[in-house]
Amino acid sequence: MTVALFPGSFDPFHNGHMEVVERAVGLFDEMVVAILRNPQKSEPLFSLAEREEMLRESLVHLPEVRIVSVATLVVNVAHDVGATAIVKGLRAVSDFENELQMAQMNRQLAGVETLFIPTSSTSSFISSRLLREVARFGGDVTAFVPKAVAERLAERFAS
């Protein structure tokens, strides 16, 4: 059985993330989506538990997806879940430089390979940071996120 790991902070999970998961599911027997606490990023908008709940609701249509929340190295998570590959989405060429460095480090640390999946042009401009900003100022983000996420964002920023 082939297992892949798709790690990210997913704060919040959006349609670009969804595209990567849906495309990767066809390549592996099981996908593990790992919600990470990233200490290099500012205080998250949603707690790990809230993000996990939103992902469960958003990915319910994909029975081959398992969701975990962790606060450790990605290669440790890959080992723990038996993943032979880490899946990463690329929105633009600018994403590649940083992701390549991480892929090389992960391979050196644990021998795990990284598979890059470029997003379509309809998702390439979406980022969690931009979505938080737009939602914070009352903008409509429903076209860019799953329904469960749109509802939580509306609740979080309700006046």
Secondary structure, DSSP 8 states (H G I E B T S, - for coil): --EEEEEE--TT--HHHHHHHHHHHTTSSEEEEEEE--TTS-S-SS-HHHHHHHHHHHTTT-TTEEEEEE-S-HHHHHHHHT-SEEEEEESSHHHHHHHHHHHHHHHHHH--EEEEEE--TTTTT--HHHHHHHHHTT---TTTS-HHHHHHHHHHT--
